[in-house]
Amino acid sequence: MSNISETTQELLAVFGEEQINNGALEILNNCEFKYLKDLKLNFNSTLTSEHLTEKECALLGLSIAANNQNGILIKFYKNYALKFEATTDEIAEAVSCASLLASNNVFYRFRHFTQKEKYTQIPARIRMQLMMKPVISKEFFELMSLAISAVNGCEMCVNAHEDSLMKLGTKEERIFDAVRIASLVTATGKIIY
């Protein structure tokens, strides 16, 4: 492996890493590819928002990192959430949301894809108490659920969560920002893992 470029070192430092540990980052590092600067700036924009608190940005990032099974990002966002006084229950709920939505997104995407009436009549038998009484607010749990559903590509779930958020009075800018952050966390995870 070649030397680590300054841009790569700066990016790794954000995550408390010192060495390149994957082929994707090594490819970009070897030619000091300009995308690394964009990646760093894009990632930094996941940490703040005009429409979400820092704690919400952190918990949202954590839920997406857990959904994407990215250990480095899970650790980063967990620590970031703690910095903004997230409780251990809130942190656990963000991770649990990713797991619950993984099952829901697969199941409801299947129902949507097949468009068979019979499948809508058979009970889902997926326990969702977490969704009914979240530790964090119902509105923010729905926001995380929508963002995860967008990442997982479940149109039916995205529409259902967006509708719930509208009924809860959520502003569209807040929804848009949550999905924007989810997309950037996912993009970062393609290079940092």
N, C-alpha and C positions, 0 to 999 in steps of 0.2 A: 504494500500500500504506500502511496506517495505521502508527502507531508500534508498536514491539515492546514487548509487555507485560513486566512483571518476571518473571512465571512463564516466559514464552517465552524471555526472555534467559537465565534460569537453566538451562533445558533445553538451549538451544543451546550454552551454555558447557561443558556436560558433554562435548560432542562437538567442542569447539574451533571452533565456528561462531559467526559474529556476525550473519549475515543469514538471513532466512527465504528458502529457495530452492525452495519447493514450495507448491502450492495447498492441500494438506491442512492443513499447519501454519498457513498464512495464515488459513484459515477459522476455526480454533480461536483463533488469536491475536486476531483482530478483535473477538471478543466475550468475551475472557478466559474462555474456557469452562473449567469446573471439571475436565474430564477431563485437562487438561495436568498438573495436580498429581498425579493418579493415575498418569499415564503416567511421570512423573519418578520417583515412588516405586516403581512396578513395575519400571522399568528398573534402578534402583539395587539392587533385590532379585535381579537376575541376576548381581551381582558377588560375592556371597558365598552360602554354603550350609552347613548343618550336615553335609551328606553328601558334599560335593565341595570340593576345595581351591580356592583362588583361581585357581591356574593352570588347573585343570580347568574352572572356570567361564569363564575367558577363552577357552580353546581350544574349548569347547562353543559359546560365543557366536560365536566366529569362524567355526566350521563352519556354523552356522545363518545368519549374515550372508552368507557366501559362497553358500550354497544359495539364499538369497533375493536375491542379486545387489545387495546394498546397500553401496555404496562407503563411505559415512560410517561405518556400523557395522563394516565390515571393518577400516577404519583404526583405529577405536577399540579393538576387541577385539585386534587385532594388537599395538598398543601396550600394552594391559593385560596381554596374555600375556608380552610382553617384560619388563614390570615384575616379574612373578613368575617370571622366569628360564626361560621357555620357550625352547627352542632354535629355530633357524631350520628345522631338520628337523621338529620338532613342529608348528610353525606351518604349514609346507608340507603336512604330513600332515592337519591339520584342514581345510585348503582342499581338498586332494585327496579327502578323505573325502566332502565335499559333492558333488564332481563324480562320483565313483564311484557314490554312492547315487542320484544323479539318474538314471543309466542303469538301475541295478537297480530302483529304484522304478517307473519306467515299465514296464520289461520284466515284472517279477513282478506288478505290478498288472494288466497285460494278461492274463497267464496266469490270475490269480485271477478276473478279471471274466468271461472267456470260459468257464472251467471245462471246457475241451476237453482230453481226455486226449492227443490228438495233439500239442498245444503243449508238454506236459510231457515228451514223448519227444524233441523236437528240441533239440539242444545250444544253450545260450544263447550261447556264443562271446563272452562278456564276460570279459576278462582282469581278475583280481582279486588279483594278488600283494600289493598294498598291504594287503588285508584279512588275508592269511595271515601276514604278517610285519611288523606295524606297528612304527614307531619308538617310539611311546607304547605302553603296555601293551595287550595283546589285550582286556582287560576294558574299558578306557576307549574303545578304538576301537569296540567293540560298543555301548557306551553312546552315543557320538556317532552311530553308524549308526542306532540305535533312534530317537533324537531327530529326526534328519533324516527318517527314514521316517515318523514321526508327523506332522511338518510337511507332508510330501508326500502323506500320506493313503494309504500302502500298508499295508493290514491284514496281508497275508501277511508282509511284511518286518518290521513291528512285532512280530508274534508270533514270528517266527524269531529276531530279535535278543533279544527278551525271554527266550525259552527258552535261548539261548546264555548270557545273563547269569546266569540262575538256575543253570545248570550250572557257571558260574564262581564261584558263591557270592556274587553281588552281592545286596545287600539291596534290597528293594522300595522303601524310602524314597529310596535313591540313584537308582533308575530314575525314580521319580515326580518328584524334584527336577530331574533332567535334562530331562524333558519339560516341566515347569513353566517352566524357564528358556528352553527352545526356544520355548514359546508366547509368552513375554513379549518375547523378541528379535524374533519375527515381528510382534507387535503394535506394538512401537516402530518397526519398519521401515515400517509403514503411514503414519506421521506424519513420521519423520525419514528423508529420502532425498535 
